[in-house]
Amino acid sequence: MKVLGLISGTSHDGIDVAAVDFALRDGVLHGTVGYAGSAPYPEELRARLMRALPPAALTFAEACELDTLIGQAFAEVAADAAGRAGGVDLICSHGQTVYHWVQGRQVRGTLQIGQPAWIAERTGVPVVADVRVRDVVAGGQGAPLVSMMDVLLLSGLPGRPAALNLGGIANLTVLRPPGGGGPVAYDTGPANALIDAAVVRASDGRLRYDADGRLAATGRVHAGLLAELLAEPYYRLEAPKTTGKELFHAAYLESALRAHPDLPDADVAATLTALTAQTVADQVRRHDVDTLVASGGGCANPTLMGMLRERLPRVRVTAADEFGAPADTKEAIAFALLGWHTAHGLPATVPSCTGATGARVLGAIVPGAGPLWLPAPLPAAPTALRLTGPDGAAATGSR
């Protein structure tokens, strides 16, 4: 079955897409990544989305219009990607998270927009959507759902491996935590969210992110500000836990900088980059991780990756590309995987990672142009995932 995965993450900069042809053999799910790419949001739509995000107030009218416009944007990306992949059997759309309702350690609700009916109408292909809420209803955090892919993809690694995603928010999946039991996964804190906010602030909106970490590389880490930021209560909460731009947003940064009004922009960027590196490294050391497989936009920031490696001298830090998952589109591949599970009647969550009372089949399905057809449910889920490129060559380390 060929499945197309779609997601726009917490950086809110565009849509990641991947088409994966899955085949199950002897308990191992083999996926051929036929196409993977990213498409930026139209500038006007992105600006409108950013204005609507917390802590801003939002009308139902604006919510409806954004749901439609983002759904249409996803539909165009899906149609283009499906054509490039030679057609697909199913689409799984994560949509765009606009709010994650967290009270203490409990997630009460989660909202992703980007109406999937637009995707089904444009492509004629059935669409799995609204994938997070079932885990929330089962008592879970609704995240990180990518932990399912992490556990399967890294299953063959010895020792104590972990997967790290550096999007707007950083999340970590540890396959074998020191105390035993099942895998654990949770958001460690901001990855690019506050760095991006600092760059927007420094450039009066002309720039969105610290390209190649250049701004941070010219600054110095301010020890006082870093200590104040590390006092954030979220970091002391026990897992499972999730967070987002509901907490780590531009106003949060402005509040933190009030006590440092004359701090140069480069020093602010350097300090926030160190914050991400420090909060991730603290959790990696906590779980005695020996191999860290990174993905997400933060992998393209050499200043961030350098700070992370400095703090983890005994840990092998590598990219998800080594395992057949391009670092910048890994999450789109993950949602293709979740869609495959849903189509085959299989749960797609790891309860020890999300905190749910049990694993659940995820999402709601919007039919395509014809009658909805699904394969017969499978009696057992895959125990491992092996990804290859379109030429069939196995990725290094994925055998």
Disulfide bonds with the S-S distance in Angstrom:
none
